Amino acid sequence: VLVGAADPVEQAGSAFFGVTYQVAAVVPASGWTGVPTGDPAATPKETTWTINSTSPALNPNRVYNVYFYDSVTGGGANYDHVVVSPVGKTGASPSLDLKVGDFLPLKHTGANGLIGTRTNQTVGHYIKLISLAPDATQFKLYDTSLARAIAKCGTACDGLPTGGAGEDKLEKHIADNILPWAAADFAPEEAGVVDEDTYIEQGRDLERAYSLQVIYYILGTLQPDTELAMVGYPFTDEVSHQFMGLVSPTDADGDPNPCYDAAPKFSDVVCSDAPKANRVAVREAYIRSAYEDADEKLGITRGLMGGNPTTFAGSDHGFAPQWYALNANKVLFDKTIVSSPPAPSTPQTIKLHASNANASNCGAATTDLAKACWAGGTIQVYVNTTLPAGVTYAQVRTAVREAFQAVTDPTNPGKQVIHKIMNKEELRNVDGSDSLHPNRSGDVVVVTRPPYQSDAGTNGRAIALSHFFGQHGYLPNLVDLANNINMHATFVMSGPGVKALAKKVPNLRAIDIAPTLALLMNVPGPQNARGAILYDILQGADPLREVTILDISDYHGQLTPLTDTADNLVAPATNAAFPIGGAAFLKTWFDTYTAEAVRSGGVGAPVITMAAGDSIGATPPISNFFGDKPTIETMNLMGIDIDGLGNHNFDYGADYFRNTLVPLADYPF
């Protein structure tokens, strides 16, 4: 943001949310070409604007020249236009000539385009002239960050101009000929430097202008015979984050929401200090318009693909209104433990997160006992893998749990802030979802309860106003429609191959979509999929019978677990090792997959648990020392139904295999 006079509240909000807020004085203009001079009573003025690079070593900061003039001759000085020139002082393209309210794209090539191996390739952004005083001493110019499309194309793009190094033809066409893409940027709106209408214009209107051009070009001109189109729409998410808590009259307890219809500023500690905005209808219309635009995009896509293609439409999560941010680092900072080092060392009182109480996501010193990483309603707390003498993992984890169990909101005594606290091993079942990642899941996972969540906290404060008002990341089955809380996702499907049903499909899961879609498309289903094919909603599926095959191969008598690293994170991250494989481990998963397979195929659905040969031979001593008899006997206990033959089945000779091992097996080969 570039302004002519600073607003302290906007400056503070910009600093908090990472928005560049620059103040620039105007001086008489000189050296410009190709620009209007305007009213003689209004001498043109100028200033400069630095657009900071997030990676100065790769892409230097851009310095724009800005020219102010009065477009109306007569009536005295009344500056009403601004020219923004990215190259020198010129009104020629790609410079923009803006009146108040204009929000236009500025495209760059050459020195102001991409650099390195992609020099001269087009990039762009949008600039809006938000305000301009008649004497040009006060003004506000707003620049957004944009994304360049990643676009790959095969023979359909043979006729398009060749791109530069690393640039596909379709990528070049979109960058050069279609409006740039923009998404809603929460930070400037939450910082108070742009208004709600500008936030909506950026996230909804600019996205629509870009995406409809792309859809019409790709599905209408470039490849009208497209068979599969996957089309997304981001703004339903973005608008819900910003406004749900401002249009929801009650909280999760049904109590009055202090942020309902509020006009909070960055300096407000709580919404109750803010004046009423009288904008509930306007904000609800914002949210509604996002769904209308998503529906329009869906309709256009369907029309371009023939009018009635088989269609799946869904969201990835639900939403809840919220307005408070929990600073997890402050919670850890306030909690201490006492070490028990061996004599003669003295016990020490140590904070869990001694380095700071800042709301810095995943921020920690190497000496902190624990660090917190968060997104939405969920906070993952990791115990330091290098603890000081006299401090144990169990001690730290217990202290973390106690710290969050004790969290209260002093502004709202009695309100429940924390919904659930889980140890890492409990994540195998979170509302029916296996949510455990062996390396990235926190040692303790904390889930808050609306209207509390974890993003955009305040340094040094455990709980403060969040400055945005909708969130997800709560427990998957949190549903309270009376208070606008619904973590369940939207899903509808229709078209050829789909039955017309007069009722909702019960217990439909997101993981069921891929295998169902694969069957409809007559393509191989996703391997290792946990989801079920939804036969009950598919036309022509009644004669089908599902068989599930659980298969292992080249088992080689690995009756006990091996170890493996769970990830490939680079230093200084740690790739912890975990036990993997072994009879007991595999048996547990056979049982899990069998239960899910029966759910998928219905009562009596067959499940075949099989090995594909080389189960014996080249085995570790626990099996080899006993002539591989333990492997056959253990596979009986694992529930193997059938095994194949591999070369290693005959390591002891055909007679030994046929006459000694085969009779031990409860299954055929």
C-alpha positions in Angstrom: 0.0 0.0 0.0 1.3 3.5 -0.9 -0.3 6.5 0.9 0.3 10.2 1.0 -0.4 10.5 4.8 0.0 7.8 7.4 -2.8 6.4 9.5 -1.4 5.0 12.7 -4.1 2.3 13.0 -3.4 1.2 9.4 0.3 1.2 10.1 -0.1 -1.0 13.1 -2.4 -3.4 11.3 0.0 -3.6 8.4 2.9 -4.4 10.6 1.0 -7.1 12.3 -0.2 -8.8 9.1 2.9 -8.3 7.1 1.5 -5.7 4.7 4.1 -3.2 3.2 2.8 0.2 4.2 4.7 3.1 2.5 4.2 6.8 2.9 5.4 9.0 0.0 5.2 12.8 -0.5 4.3 14.2 -3.9 6.5 16.8 -5.8 6.1 18.6 -9.1 6.3 16.1 -12.0 9.1 16.2 -14.5 10.5 14.2 -17.4 7.3 12.4 -18.3 6.2 11.4 -21.8 2.9 10.3 -23.2 0.8 11.4 -20.3 -2.0 13.9 -20.1 -1.2 17.3 -18.6 -4.8 18.0 -17.5 -6.1 21.2 -16.1 -3.5 24.0 -16.3 -4.5 25.0 -12.7 -3.3 21.6 -11.5 0.4 21.2 -12.0 1.0 17.4 -12.5 2.8 15.8 -9.5 4.8 12.6 -9.0 6.2 10.2 -6.5 7.8 6.8 -6.5 6.6 3.5 -5.2 8.8 0.5 -4.3 7.2 -2.9 -4.7 9.3 -5.1 -2.4 10.4 -8.5 -3.6 10.0 -11.5 -1.2 13.2 -12.9 -2.8 15.5 -10.0 -3.5 18.4 -12.3 -4.4 16.4 -13.8 -7.2 14.2 -10.9 -8.2 15.1 -7.3 -7.2 12.6 -4.8 -5.8 10.6 -2.9 -8.5 10.4 0.9 -8.4 7.4 2.4 -10.1 6.9 6.1 -11.0 3.5 7.5 -10.1 2.0 10.5 -11.9 -1.0 12.6 -10.6 -3.1 14.8 -12.8 -6.5 16.5 -13.1 -8.4 15.1 -16.1 -11.1 17.8 -16.2 -10.2 21.2 -17.7 -11.8 24.0 -15.8 -13.1 24.3 -12.3 -9.8 24.6 -10.6 -7.4 22.0 -9.3 -9.0 18.6 -8.6 -6.6 15.7 -9.0 -8.6 12.6 -10.1 -6.2 10.3 -12.1 -3.0 8.5 -11.4 -0.6 6.9 -13.9 1.5 4.1 -12.6 4.6 3.4 -14.8 6.7 0.3 -14.3 9.3 1.4 -16.8 10.7 4.9 -16.7 8.2 7.8 -16.8 5.7 7.1 -19.5 2.1 6.8 -20.1 2.6 4.1 -22.8 1.8 0.5 -22.2 2.2 -1.3 -19.8 1.6 1.8 -17.7 -1.9 2.1 -16.1 -4.1 5.2 -16.0 -6.3 4.9 -13.0 -9.3 6.9 -11.7 -10.6 6.3 -8.2 -12.0 2.8 -7.9 -10.2 1.3 -10.9 -8.6 -2.1 -10.1 -6.7 -3.0 -13.3 -4.0 -5.5 -14.3 -0.4 -4.4 -14.9 1.7 -6.9 -16.9 5.4 -7.0 -17.0 8.0 -8.3 -19.4 11.7 -7.6 -19.9 13.6 -6.3 -16.8 10.4 -6.2 -14.8 9.3 -9.7 -15.8 10.6 -13.1 -14.5 14.4 -13.3 -14.3 17.1 -15.9 -14.5 16.3 -18.7 -17.0 12.8 -17.2 -17.5 13.8 -13.6 -18.4 11.1 -11.7 -20.4 8.3 -14.0 -19.6 5.1 -12.2 -18.6 4.1 -11.7 -15.0 1.5 -9.3 -13.6 -0.4 -7.9 -10.7 -3.4 -5.7 -10.1 -3.3 -2.1 -8.8 -6.3 -0.2 -7.4 -6.5 3.5 -6.8 -8.6 3.5 -3.6 -8.6 7.3 -2.8 -7.2 10.6 -4.0 -7.6 14.0 -2.4 -8.3 17.0 -4.7 -4.9 18.4 -3.9 -3.1 15.0 -4.3 -1.5 15.3 -0.8 -3.5 12.3 0.4 -4.0 9.1 -1.6 -4.0 5.4 -1.4 -2.7 2.9 -4.0 -3.1 -0.8 -3.4 -1.0 -3.5 -5.2 -1.9 -7.2 -4.9 0.2 -10.2 -5.3 -0.6 -12.6 -8.1 0.1 -16.1 -9.2 1.4 -17.1 -12.7 -0.5 -20.1 -14.1 1.2 -23.5 -14.3 -0.1 -24.8 -17.6 1.0 -27.9 -19.5 -0.4 -28.9 -22.9 0.1 -31.7 -25.5 -0.7 -31.8 -29.2 -3.7 -29.5 -28.7 -1.3 -26.6 -28.3 0.9 -27.3 -31.4 -0.4 -24.2 -33.1 0.4 -21.8 -30.2 3.7 -19.7 -30.1 6.6 -21.5 -28.4 7.4 -20.4 -24.9 10.7 -19.5 -23.5 13.0 -21.7 -21.3 10.8 -23.7 -18.9 7.6 -22.2 -20.3 5.0 -24.4 -21.9 3.0 -23.0 -24.8 -0.3 -23.0 -22.9 1.4 -21.2 -20.0 2.7 -18.6 -22.3 -0.7 -18.1 -24.0 -2.5 -17.7 -20.6 0.1 -15.2 -19.3 0.2 -13.1 -22.5 -3.5 -13.1 -23.5 -5.7 -13.6 -20.4 -6.2 -11.4 -17.4 -3.9 -12.3 -14.5 -5.3 -14.5 -11.7 -6.0 -13.0 -8.2 -7.3 -14.5 -5.0 -8.7 -12.8 -2.0 -5.9 -11.5 0.3 -7.0 -11.5 3.9 -4.0 -9.6 5.3 -4.8 -6.1 3.8 -8.5 -6.3 4.8 -7.7 -7.5 8.3 -5.0 -4.9 8.6 -7.7 -2.3 7.7 -5.9 -0.8 4.7 -8.6 -1.9 2.2 -12.3 -2.1 2.8 -14.6 -5.2 2.5 -15.8 -4.3 -0.9 -12.2 -4.2 -2.2 -11.6 -7.6 -0.6 -14.7 -9.0 -2.4 -13.7 -7.4 -5.7 -10.2 -8.9 -5.6 -11.3 -12.4 -4.4 -14.5 -12.8 -6.4 -14.6 -10.4 -9.3 -11.0 -10.7 -10.5 -11.0 -14.4 -10.0 -14.2 -14.7 -12.1 -12.8 -12.5 -14.9 -9.7 -14.7 -15.1 -11.2 -18.2 -14.7 -14.0 -17.7 -17.1 -11.6 -16.7 -19.8 -9.5 -19.8 -19.1 -12.5 -22.1 -19.1 -14.0 -20.8 -22.3 -10.6 -20.9 -24.0 -9.6 -24.4 -22.8 -13.0 -26.2 -23.0 -14.5 -24.1 -25.8 -11.6 -23.3 -28.2 -8.5 -25.4 -27.4 -10.0 -28.8 -26.6 -13.8 -28.9 -27.0 -13.7 -32.7 -26.9 -12.4 -32.8 -23.3 -13.6 -35.9 -21.5 -12.6 -35.1 -17.9 -12.4 -31.6 -16.4 -11.5 -30.9 -12.8 -12.5 -27.3 -12.0 -12.1 -25.5 -8.7 -13.4 -22.4 -7.1 -11.6 -20.8 -4.1 -13.8 -17.9 -3.0 -16.4 -19.8 -1.0 -13.5 -20.7 1.4 -12.1 -17.2 1.4 -15.3 -15.3 2.0 -16.3 -17.7 4.8 -13.0 -17.1 6.6 -13.7 -13.4 6.6 -17.3 -13.0 7.4 -19.0 -16.0 9.1 -18.4 -14.7 12.6 -19.8 -11.3 11.6 -23.2 -12.7 10.4 -23.7 -15.4 13.1 -25.7 -14.0 16.0 -24.8 -16.7 18.5 -21.7 -18.7 19.5 -21.3 -22.5 20.1 -23.3 -22.2 23.4 -26.1 -20.3 21.8 -25.0 -17.1 23.7 -24.9 -13.7 21.9 -21.9 -13.3 19.6 -20.1 -10.0 20.5 -18.8 -9.8 16.9 -22.2 -10.1 15.3 -22.5 -7.1 12.9 -19.4 -5.5 14.4 -17.0 -3.2 12.5 -13.8 -4.2 14.3 -10.6 -2.3 13.8 -7.1 -3.7 14.3 -6.8 -1.9 17.6 -9.9 -3.4 19.1 -9.2 -6.0 21.9 -12.7 -7.5 21.7 -15.6 -7.0 19.2 -17.8 -5.5 21.9 -15.6 -2.4 21.8 -16.3 -2.0 18.1 -19.3 0.0 16.7 -22.1 -1.8 14.8 -21.6 -1.9 11.1 -25.2 -2.4 10.0 -23.8 -4.7 7.3 -25.3 -8.1 8.1 -27.3 -8.2 4.9 -24.3 -7.0 2.8 -22.0 -9.6 4.3 -24.5 -12.4 3.9 -24.8 -11.3 0.3 -21.0 -11.6 -0.1 -21.2 -15.2 1.0 -24.2 -16.0 -1.1 -22.6 -14.5 -4.1 -19.6 -16.8 -3.8 -21.9 -19.8 -4.1 -23.7 -18.2 -7.0 -20.4 -17.7 -8.8 -19.4 -21.3 -8.1 -22.7 -22.4 -9.5 -22.2 -20.2 -12.6 -18.7 -21.7 -13.2 -20.1 -25.2 -12.8 -22.9 -24.5 -15.2 -20.6 -23.0 -17.8 -18.3 -26.0 -17.5 -21.1 -28.5 -17.9 -22.4 -26.5 -20.9 -19.0 -26.6 -22.6 -18.8 -30.4 -22.0 -22.1 -31.1 -23.6 -24.7 -29.9 -21.1 -25.2 -33.0 -19.0 -21.9 -34.7 -18.2 -21.6 -36.9 -15.1 -20.8 -34.3 -12.4 -19.4 -34.5 -8.9 -19.3 -31.3 -6.9 -18.0 -31.1 -3.4 -16.0 -29.1 -0.8 -13.0 -30.2 1.1 -14.3 -29.2 4.6 -17.0 -27.2 6.4 -16.8 -24.0 8.5 -17.6 -22.5 11.8 -17.8 -18.9 12.9 -15.0 -17.8 15.2 -13.5 -14.6 16.5 -10.8 -15.4 19.1 -7.2 -16.6 18.5 -5.4 -18.8 21.0 -1.7 -18.1 21.1 -0.3 -21.6 21.7 3.2 -20.3 22.3 2.0 -18.2 25.2 0.3 -21.2 26.7 3.6 -23.2 26.5 5.6 -20.2 27.7 3.5 -20.0 30.9 3.9 -23.7 31.8 6.9 -24.9 33.6 8.4 -28.3 34.7 11.0 -29.2 37.2 14.0 -31.2 36.0 15.4 -34.2 37.9 19.1 -34.3 36.9 21.5 -36.7 38.5 23.5 -35.5 41.5 25.3 -33.2 42.0 23.3 -31.1 39.4 20.5 -29.0 40.9 16.9 -29.3 39.7 15.8 -26.5 37.4 12.4 -24.9 36.7 12.1 -24.8 33.0 9.4 -23.2 30.8 8.1 -25.4 28.0 8.7 -22.6 25.4 11.1 -20.4 27.2 12.3 -18.5 24.1 9.2 -16.3 23.7 5.4 -15.9 23.9 5.0 -14.7 20.4 2.3 -16.0 18.1 4.9 -17.2 15.6 3.7 -20.4 14.0 6.2 -23.2 14.4 8.6 -20.7 15.9 11.0 -22.1 18.5 14.6 -22.0 19.7 16.6 -25.2 19.7 16.5 -25.1 23.5 12.7 -25.0 23.8 11.2 -28.2 25.3 8.3 -28.0 22.9 7.0 -26.1 19.9 3.6 -25.5 18.5 2.5 -25.6 14.9 -1.1 -24.8 14.1 -3.8 -24.4 11.4 -7.3 -23.3 12.2 -8.9 -25.2 15.1 -6.0 -27.7 15.5 -2.6 -27.2 17.3 0.2 -29.8 16.9 2.7 -29.7 19.7 6.1 -31.4 19.1 8.4 -32.4 22.0 12.1 -31.5 21.4 14.0 -34.6 20.4 17.0 -33.3 22.4 16.0 -32.7 26.0 18.2 -31.5 28.8 19.4 -33.9 31.5 16.7 -34.7 34.0 13.8 -34.0 31.6 11.9 -36.9 29.9 9.6 -37.1 26.9 6.7 -38.3 29.1 7.2 -35.4 31.5 7.1 -32.8 28.7 4.1 -34.4 27.0 2.2 -34.5 30.3 3.0 -30.9 31.0 1.8 -29.9 27.5 -1.5 -31.6 28.1 -1.9 -29.9 31.5 -1.1 -26.5 30.0 -3.9 -26.7 27.5 -6.3 -28.4 29.9 -5.9 -25.3 32.1 -6.6 -22.7 29.3 -9.5 -20.3 30.2 -10.7 -17.1 28.6 -10.6 -14.3 31.2 -12.8 -12.2 29.1 -15.5 -14.9 29.0 -15.3 -16.9 32.2 -16.7 -20.4 32.0 -16.4 -20.6 28.2 -14.9 -23.9 26.9 -11.8 -23.1 24.9 -10.3 -26.5 24.3 -12.5 -29.2 22.7 -10.2 -32.2 22.8 -6.5 -33.1 23.6 -5.0 -36.2 22.1 -1.7 -37.9 22.3 -0.1 -38.9 19.0 -1.1 -42.5 19.2 -4.7 -41.6 19.6 -4.8 -40.1 16.1 -5.5 -43.4 14.5 -9.2 -42.7 15.2 -10.3 -39.1 15.0 -14.1 -39.2 14.5 -13.6 -42.4 12.5 -10.6 -41.0 10.5 -7.1 -42.4 10.6 -5.3 -39.1 11.0 -1.9 -40.4 12.2 1.3 -39.5 10.3 4.2 -41.1 12.1 6.6 -38.2 11.7 4.5 -35.1 11.1 1.7 -35.6 13.6 2.3 -33.7 16.8 3.3 -35.6 20.0 0.2 -33.8 21.5 -2.7 -32.6 19.3 -5.0 -29.9 20.7 -8.3 -29.1 19.1 -10.1 -25.9 20.1 -13.8 -25.2 20.2 -15.5 -22.4 18.2 -15.4 -19.4 18.6 -11.7 -20.2 19.4 -9.0 -21.1 16.9 -5.3 -20.8 16.6 -4.4 -18.5 13.7 -3.5 -14.7 13.8 -2.9 -14.6 17.6 -1.4 -11.7 19.5 2.1 -11.7 20.9 2.2 -12.1 24.7 -1.6 -12.8 25.0 -3.1 -16.2 25.4 -6.4 -15.2 23.8 -7.2 -12.1 21.7 -9.4 -11.0 18.8 -8.4 -13.0 15.7 -9.3 -10.2 13.2 -11.0 -12.7 10.9 -14.2 -14.6 11.5 -14.5 -18.1 10.0 -12.4 -21.2 10.4 -12.1 -24.9 9.9 -9.7 -27.5 11.3 -12.0 -28.5 14.1 -13.1 -32.1 14.9 -14.6 -33.7 11.7 -18.1 -34.4 13.1 -18.6 -31.0 14.8 -22.1 -30.0 13.6 -24.4 -27.4 15.2 -26.5 -25.9 12.4 -28.4 -23.7 14.8 -25.2 -21.8 15.5 -23.8 -21.9 11.9 -21.2 -24.7 12.8 -20.8 -27.5 10.3 -17.6 -29.3 9.6 -19.3 -31.7 7.2 -18.5 -31.0 3.6 -20.9 -30.3 0.7 -21.3 -33.1 -1.9 -23.7 -33.5 -4.8 -23.5 -35.7 -7.9 -25.7 -36.2 -11.0 -25.8 -37.0 -14.6 -25.4 -40.2 -16.7 -24.6 -43.2 -14.6 -26.1 -41.8 -11.4 -29.4 -42.9 -10.0 -32.0 -40.3 -9.2 -32.6 -40.6 -5.5 -35.2 -39.0 -3.3 -33.0 -39.1 -0.3 -29.6 -38.3 0.9 -26.8 -40.9 0.8 -25.9 -41.7 4.5 -22.4 -41.8 5.7 -20.8 -40.7 2.4 -17.1 -40.0 2.8 -14.7 -38.0 0.7 -12.5 -41.0 0.3 -15.4 -42.8 -1.5 -15.4 -40.4 -4.4 -12.2 -41.6 -6.2 -13.1 -45.3 -6.5 -16.7 -44.4 -7.5 -15.6 -42.0 -10.2 -13.1 -44.6 -11.5 -15.8 -47.1 -11.9 -18.0 -44.6 -13.8 -15.1 -43.7 -16.1 -14.2 -47.3 -16.7 -10.6 -46.7 -15.6 -8.6 -48.7 -13.1 -9.4 -47.7 -9.5 -6.8 -46.1 -7.3 -4.5 -48.6 -5.7 -4.6 -48.9 -1.9 -7.7 -46.8 -1.7 -9.5 -46.8 1.6 -12.8 -45.6 0.1 -15.8 -47.6 -1.0 -17.5 -47.7 -4.4 -21.0 -46.3 -3.9 -22.9 -49.0 -5.8 -26.2 -47.9 -4.4 -26.2 -44.6 -6.3 -24.9 -45.9 -9.6 -27.0 -47.0 -12.5 -26.3 -50.5 -13.8 -24.4 -51.5 -10.6 -27.0 -54.0 -9.3 -25.4 -57.1 -11.1 -21.9 -56.2 -9.9 -20.3 -58.0 -7.0 -17.3 -56.7 -5.2 -14.3 -58.8 -4.3 -11.5 -57.3 -2.2 -8.0 -58.8 -2.6 -5.4 -58.0 0.1 -2.0 -58.8 -1.3 1.5 -59.0 0.0 4.5 -60.1 -2.1 8.0 -61.4 -1.4 7.4 -61.7 2.3 10.6 -63.8 2.9 9.6 -64.8 6.4 9.9 -61.3 7.9 8.0 -62.3 11.0 9.4 -59.5 13.1 9.3 -55.8 12.3 12.0 -53.9 10.4 12.5 -50.2 10.9 12.2 -47.4 8.3 12.2 -43.6 8.3 8.8 -42.1 8.0 9.7 -39.2 5.8 12.3 -37.5 3.7 12.5 -34.1 5.4 15.8 -32.3 4.9 18.1 -31.1 7.7 17.7 -29.7 10.3 14.5 -31.7 10.4 14.7 -35.2 11.9 13.4 -38.3 10.1 12.4 -40.5 12.9 12.6 -44.3 12.4 9.6 -46.5 13.2 8.9 -50.2 13.2 7.3 -51.4 10.0 6.2 -54.8 8.8 6.2 -58.1 10.7 3.4 -60.6 11.2 1.6 -58.7 14.0 1.7 -55.4 12.1 0.4 -56.9 8.9 -2.3 -58.9 10.7 -3.7 -55.7 12.2 -4.0 -54.0 8.8 -5.5 -57.1 7.3 -8.2 -56.9 9.9 -8.7 -53.2 9.3 -9.0 -53.5 5.6 -11.2 -56.6 5.8 -13.7 -54.6 8.0 -13.7 -51.7 5.5 -14.0 -54.1 2.5 -17.1 -55.7 4.0 -18.6 -52.2 4.6 -17.9 -51.4 1.0 -19.3 -54.6 -0.6 -22.1 -55.3 1.9 -22.8 -58.3 4.0 -21.0 -61.4 2.8 -18.7 -59.5 0.5 -15.7 -61.8 -0.1 -12.2 -60.8 1.0 -9.2 -62.8 -0.2 -6.0 -62.3 1.8 -3.1 -63.6 -0.3 0.6 -63.7 -0.8 2.1 -63.6 -4.2 5.0 -66.0 -3.8 8.5 -66.0 -2.3 7.0 -66.0 1.2 9.7 -68.4 2.2 13.4 -68.7 1.2 16.1 -66.1 1.8 14.5 -65.6 5.2 16.0 -64.3 8.5 17.2 -66.7 11.1 14.0 -66.7 13.0 12.5 -68.7 10.1 15.5 -70.1 8.3 17.0 -71.9 11.3 13.8 -73.9 11.5 13.5 -74.7 7.8 10.9 -71.9 7.3 8.2 -73.8 9.1 7.6 -70.8 11.4 6.7 -68.7 8.4 4.0 -71.1 7.2 2.6 -71.5 10.7 2.5 -67.8 11.2 0.9 -67.1 7.9 -1.9 -69.5 9.0 -2.4 -67.3 12.1 -2.4 -64.2 9.8 -5.3 -65.5 7.9 -3.7 -66.0 4.5 -6.1 -67.6 2.1 -3.8 -68.4 -0.8 -0.1 -68.1 -1.8 1.6 -68.1 -5.1 4.9 -69.7 -6.1 8.2 -67.9 -6.6 11.7 -69.2 -7.2 12.6 -68.9 -3.5 9.8 -71.4 -2.6 12.2 -74.1 -3.9 15.4 -72.9 -2.0 15.3 -76.2 0.0 14.3 -78.2 -3.1 11.0 -79.2 -4.6 10.6 -82.3 -2.4 11.1 -80.4 0.9 8.6 -77.7 -0.2 6.0 -80.2 -1.5 6.3 -82.8 1.3 7.2 -80.7 4.4 6.0 -77.1 4.0 2.8 -77.4 1.9 1.2 -79.8 4.3 1.7 -77.3 7.1 -0.3 -74.6 5.3 -4.0 -74.1 5.9 -4.2 -72.5 2.5 -3.4 -73.7 -1.1 -0.5 -72.6 -3.3 
